[in-house]
Amino acid sequence: MRSSGVLKILAFLITCVIIIICYQILLTTSFFNHIDSKIPQADPVPLGKGVGNVKVILENEPQGTATAKKNEPVHEINVVITFTNAKDNTNLQQKFQTTVLSMFKWTTTPVNIYIIGDQASQVIADAILKQAVSKYNKQYKLVKLDTDDLAKKLHEVIKEMQQHFSYKPGAYYSHSLFFLSIAIHRVMPETLHRVIMMDADLKFNNDVKELFDLFDNFSDTNVMGIARENQPVYRHVLSVYRGANPGTRVGDPPPNGITGFNSGVLLLNLDKMRKSELYNSLINPKVVNDLTKKYSFQGHLGDQDFFTLLSLEHENLFYILPCTWNRQLCIWWRDKGYESVFDLYFKCEGHINIYHGNGNTDIPKLDWEK
C-alpha cells in the first residue's frame, strides 16, 4: 500500500514537471514571436549608403548586375548629373529629357544615375527617367542624394574660394552645388571609385561606355578628364596676364595652348583625387587667392574656372578629353572681338559623340532621330 502511494506521488510530480516545462516553452516561443513582430526588418543596405553622412536612396536596381570593383571589368557606370531649380523651368526639363533619352538609346551597360539637385527637381528627374527607360528598355539605378547635406559640406570646403569663380553671391554659378566636382572625392562614399559627371544639356551620339573607357588613357598624375573650352573665354579672362606676358601659352588655342576648360563632361577618378597630395593641397583659399592674383583671374563659370586656374601651373593633373566627347555649340564669343581667332578654339574634327548645348544653344536633330 505504502509502495503504491509513493508511485502515485512520483507520477503526479513527473506530470507537474512536464506541464511546467511545456508552459515555459510556450511562453518563450510567444515572447520571441512578439519581439520579432516589433522589430522592423531592415532592407539590404546598398553599397555606400550612409557613408560620410550623405543620405543615399537607390531605386530601380537592375537585376543580374553587380557593382564594378577596382581592376575588374565594368558592369555598371556611375553618372552624376547636375539638375537643380527645375520645378518651374520646362526648358531645363526638356534638356534633361534629351540628355537621358539619348544616353539610354546608346548605352550597352547599366547606369547608376546620381541626381544633384533640390527635392522637387529630383522628383521631376525620377519621372523623366522612368519614361526614358521604358522607351529603350535599359537598366539603370536612380540614386537620390541628400543635397542639402551635400551643399553644406561643400560650402565648408569652397566658401572662401567661390568669390573668384562667380560674378556675385546669388549668381547662377554661385551655388555650392556647382562646385561639387572640385571636392566630390571628399563628400561622396568611398565605395565610388570613378564617375562621369555631366551637365543636363547634352545629346549623346555614342555609347557612354566608350566615354568611360577613356579612364584607361589617364597617366599616373591625371586625376580627371576634361575637355578644352571651345570658345576664347579664357583668352578674354586672362587678357591682362597675356598683355603683360607676350608669348605665353596661357589662353592660347589648341593644340599647344593652355586653353582653359569646359566642365560639361567630366571623368573623375575619385581614388586618385583622394590620394593626390598635389591636388588636395590646391583646394586651399590661400593657394587659390595667390593664383588669381598672379594671373589677374576673375572667373564666373564655377568649377571649370577652378580647373582652368590650376591648369595654368599643373597641366599634369588633367587628361584632355577629346572635343568630340564635349562638343560645345555656343558661339557667343564669336562677335565679341575675337572673330579672327574664334575658329581656332571652336574647330572640332571627327565623329561627335556628345553634343553640348551650352549657353542655351539648340542641339541639331541627328540622323537617328529623323
C-alpha positions in Angstrom: 0.0 0.0 0.0 2.8 2.4 1.0 4.7 1.5 -2.2 1.6 2.2 -4.3 1.1 5.6 -2.7 4.7 6.6 -3.3 4.4 5.6 -7.0 1.2 7.8 -7.3 3.1 10.7 -5.7 6.0 10.3 -8.1 3.7 10.1 -11.1 1.9 13.3 -10.0 5.3 15.1 -9.6 6.5 14.0 -13.0 3.3 15.1 -14.6 3.7 18.6 -12.9 7.2 18.9 -14.2 6.2 18.1 -17.7 3.3 20.6 -17.6 5.7 23.3 -16.3 8.3 22.6 -19.0 5.7 22.8 -21.7 4.3 26.0 -20.3 7.8 27.6 -20.3 8.4 26.5 -23.9 5.1 28.1 -24.9 5.9 31.3 -23.1 9.4 31.5 -24.7 8.0 31.0 -28.2 5.3 33.6 -27.8 7.7 36.1 -26.4 10.2 35.9 -29.3 7.4 35.9 -31.8 6.1 39.1 -30.2 9.6 40.6 -30.2 10.1 39.7 -33.9 6.9 41.4 -34.8 8.0 44.6 -33.1 11.5 44.8 -34.8 11.4 46.4 -38.2 13.1 44.2 -40.8 15.8 46.3 -42.4 16.2 46.3 -46.2 19.6 45.2 -47.5 22.0 48.2 -47.2 23.0 49.5 -50.6 26.7 49.8 -51.3 28.0 53.0 -49.9 24.7 54.0 -48.2 25.2 56.5 -45.3 29.0 56.9 -45.9 30.1 60.4 -44.9 26.6 61.2 -43.7 25.4 61.7 -47.2 21.9 60.1 -47.5 21.7 57.7 -50.5 18.4 56.2 -51.7 18.5 53.7 -54.5 15.6 52.9 -56.8 15.0 50.7 -59.9 18.0 48.5 -59.1 18.9 46.4 -62.2 18.6 42.7 -61.9 21.6 40.4 -62.6 24.3 43.1 -62.4 27.0 43.8 -59.9 28.8 46.9 -58.8 32.1 47.2 -60.6 35.1 46.8 -58.4 38.6 48.2 -59.0 40.6 46.3 -61.6 37.6 44.3 -62.7 35.5 44.5 -65.9 33.0 47.4 -65.9 29.5 46.1 -65.1 27.9 49.4 -64.2 28.8 53.1 -64.9 28.2 55.8 -62.3 26.9 59.0 -63.8 26.4 62.2 -61.8 24.1 64.8 -63.3 23.5 68.4 -62.0 19.8 69.0 -62.3 18.5 71.7 -59.9 15.9 74.5 -59.9 13.9 72.6 -62.4 10.3 72.9 -61.0 9.3 75.9 -63.0 11.8 75.5 -65.8 10.3 73.5 -68.6 13.3 74.3 -70.8 15.7 72.6 -68.4 13.3 69.7 -68.0 13.3 69.2 -71.8 17.1 69.4 -71.9 17.4 66.8 -69.2 15.0 64.5 -71.0 17.1 64.8 -74.2 20.2 64.0 -72.2 18.9 60.8 -70.6 16.9 59.6 -73.6 19.9 59.8 -75.8 22.2 58.2 -73.2 19.8 55.3 -72.8 19.5 54.9 -76.6 23.2 54.2 -76.9 24.3 52.6 -73.7 25.2 48.9 -73.6 26.0 49.0 -69.8 23.6 49.5 -66.8 23.9 53.0 -65.4 23.8 54.3 -61.9 22.4 57.9 -62.1 23.1 60.3 -59.2 20.9 63.4 -59.4 22.4 66.6 -57.9 19.5 68.9 -57.2 16.8 70.1 -54.9 14.0 67.7 -53.9 11.5 69.0 -56.4 14.0 68.6 -59.2 14.8 65.0 -58.1 11.1 64.1 -58.3 10.9 65.5 -61.8 14.1 63.7 -62.8 12.6 60.4 -61.5 9.6 60.8 -63.7 11.6 61.6 -66.8 14.0 58.7 -66.2 11.2 56.2 -65.9 9.7 57.5 -69.2 13.1 57.3 -70.9 14.0 53.8 -69.7 10.6 52.5 -70.8 11.3 53.7 -74.3 14.6 51.9 -74.6 14.2 49.1 -72.1 17.6 49.8 -70.5 18.8 49.0 -66.9 19.5 51.9 -64.5 19.6 52.7 -60.9 18.5 56.1 -59.6 20.5 57.4 -56.6 19.0 60.3 -54.8 21.4 62.3 -52.7 20.5 64.5 -49.7 21.7 67.6 -51.5 21.1 69.9 -48.5 23.7 67.9 -46.5 25.9 67.8 -49.6 25.7 71.5 -50.1 26.6 72.2 -46.5 29.7 70.0 -46.7 30.8 71.6 -50.0 30.2 75.1 -48.6 32.7 74.4 -45.8 35.3 73.4 -48.4 34.9 76.1 -51.1 33.2 79.0 -49.3 36.4 81.1 -49.3 37.2 80.3 -52.9 33.8 80.9 -54.5 34.3 84.6 -54.9 36.9 84.0 -57.6 34.6 81.9 -59.7 31.2 83.6 -59.8 30.1 87.2 -60.5 28.4 87.7 -57.2 26.6 85.9 -54.4 23.3 84.7 -55.8 24.6 84.4 -59.4 23.8 81.2 -61.3 27.1 79.5 -60.7 27.5 80.8 -57.1 25.6 77.9 -55.6 27.9 75.4 -53.9 26.5 72.5 -55.9 28.1 73.9 -59.0 31.4 73.3 -57.2 30.7 69.7 -56.4 33.3 68.3 -58.9 36.1 70.1 -57.0 35.6 68.3 -53.8 33.4 65.3 -54.8 36.1 62.9 -53.5 35.6 64.3 -50.0 31.8 64.1 -49.8 30.8 61.0 -51.8 31.0 57.5 -50.5 34.5 55.9 -50.7 32.9 52.9 -52.4 32.6 55.2 -55.5 35.9 55.0 -57.5 35.3 56.5 -60.9 32.3 58.6 -62.0 31.2 60.5 -65.1 29.8 63.9 -64.1 27.9 65.9 -66.7 25.5 68.8 -67.3 21.9 68.3 -68.2 22.0 69.9 -71.6 23.7 67.2 -73.7 22.8 64.8 -76.5 24.6 61.5 -76.8 25.6 60.2 -80.2 27.6 57.2 -78.9 27.7 54.7 -76.0 28.6 56.2 -72.6 30.7 53.1 -72.1 33.1 54.4 -74.8 33.5 57.6 -72.7 34.1 55.6 -69.6 36.8 53.6 -71.3 38.9 56.8 -71.6 39.7 56.4 -67.9 42.3 53.8 -69.2 44.1 56.6 -71.0 44.9 58.5 -67.8 48.6 59.0 -66.9 49.8 58.3 -63.4 49.3 62.0 -62.5 45.9 62.6 -64.1 43.1 62.8 -61.6 40.4 63.8 -64.0 39.5 64.1 -67.7 38.1 67.4 -69.0 37.7 68.9 -72.5 39.0 72.3 -73.6 36.7 75.3 -73.7 35.6 75.6 -77.4 35.5 79.4 -77.3 38.1 82.1 -76.4 36.6 82.5 -72.9 39.9 82.3 -71.0 41.8 84.3 -73.7 39.5 87.1 -72.5 39.5 86.3 -68.8 43.3 86.2 -68.8 43.8 89.2 -71.1 45.6 91.2 -68.5 48.1 88.5 -67.8 48.6 87.8 -71.6 49.2 91.5 -72.2 51.9 91.6 -69.6 53.5 88.3 -70.8 53.9 88.2 -74.6 54.4 84.7 -76.0 52.7 83.0 -73.1 50.7 79.8 -73.8 48.1 80.9 -71.2 44.8 81.4 -73.0 46.1 80.3 -76.4 44.0 77.9 -78.6 44.6 74.2 -79.1 46.6 72.1 -79.6 49.5 73.8 -77.8 47.8 76.5 -75.7 46.7 76.3 -72.1 43.2 77.0 -73.4 41.1 76.6 -70.3 38.4 74.0 -69.7 34.7 73.3 -70.0 33.2 71.1 -67.3 30.1 70.0 -69.1 31.5 66.4 -69.2 34.0 65.2 -66.6 35.8 61.9 -65.9 36.6 61.9 -62.2 38.9 59.3 -60.8 37.8 59.7 -57.1 40.5 57.3 -55.8 43.3 59.4 -57.5 41.7 62.6 -56.3 41.7 61.3 -52.8 45.3 60.2 -52.9 46.8 63.1 -54.8 48.7 65.3 -52.3 49.2 67.9 -55.0 45.5 68.2 -56.0 44.3 68.4 -52.4 46.9 70.9 -51.5 45.5 73.2 -54.2 42.0 73.2 -52.7 43.1 75.9 -50.4 41.9 79.5 -50.1 45.4 81.0 -49.8 46.7 79.0 -52.8 43.7 80.0 -54.9 44.0 83.6 -53.9 47.7 83.7 -54.8 47.0 82.1 -58.2 44.1 84.5 -59.0 46.4 87.5 -58.2 49.3 86.1 -60.2 47.2 85.6 -63.3 44.7 88.5 -62.7 42.0 85.9 -62.9 38.3 86.6 -62.1 36.0 83.8 -63.3 32.3 83.4 -63.5 31.7 79.8 -64.5 32.0 77.8 -61.3 34.1 74.6 -61.2 35.6 75.0 -64.7 37.2 78.3 -63.6 38.9 76.5 -60.7 40.2 73.7 -63.0 41.4 76.2 -65.6 43.3 78.2 -62.9 45.0 75.0 -61.7 46.0 74.0 -65.2 48.0 77.2 -65.6 50.7 75.7 -63.4 49.7 72.0 -63.1 48.7 70.7 -66.5 49.7 67.2 -65.5 46.6 66.8 -63.2 44.3 66.7 -66.3 43.7 64.3 -69.1 42.5 66.3 -72.1 39.2 64.8 -73.1 38.8 64.9 -76.9 36.5 67.7 -78.1 34.2 65.1 -79.7 33.1 64.0 -76.2 32.0 67.5 -75.3 31.2 69.3 -78.5 30.1 72.7 -77.2 27.8 74.6 -79.6 27.7 78.1 -78.1 29.2 80.8 -80.3 28.5 83.8 -78.0 32.2 85.0 -78.2 32.4 84.9 -82.0 31.4 88.6 -82.4 32.8 89.9 -79.2 36.1 91.0 -80.7 37.5 87.5 -81.3 36.4 86.9 -84.9 39.9 86.4 -86.2 40.8 83.6 -83.7 37.4 82.2 -82.9 37.6 79.1 -85.2 41.0 78.1 -83.7 39.1 77.4 -80.5 35.8 76.2 -82.0 37.1 73.7 -84.5 36.4 70.1 -83.7 37.0 67.3 -86.2 35.8 63.7 -86.1 32.6 61.9 -85.2 30.8 63.9 -82.5 30.0 61.6 -79.6 28.3 64.2 -77.3 26.8 67.5 -78.3 26.7 70.1 -75.6 24.0 72.8 -75.9 25.8 75.2 -73.6 24.7 78.9 -73.5 21.1 77.7 -74.1 22.2 76.7 -77.7 19.9 74.4 -79.7 21.3 71.0 -80.5 20.7 69.8 -84.0 18.5 66.9 -84.8 20.7 63.9 -85.6 20.2 61.2 -88.2 19.0 58.6 -85.7 16.2 61.0 -84.6 14.8 61.6 -88.1 
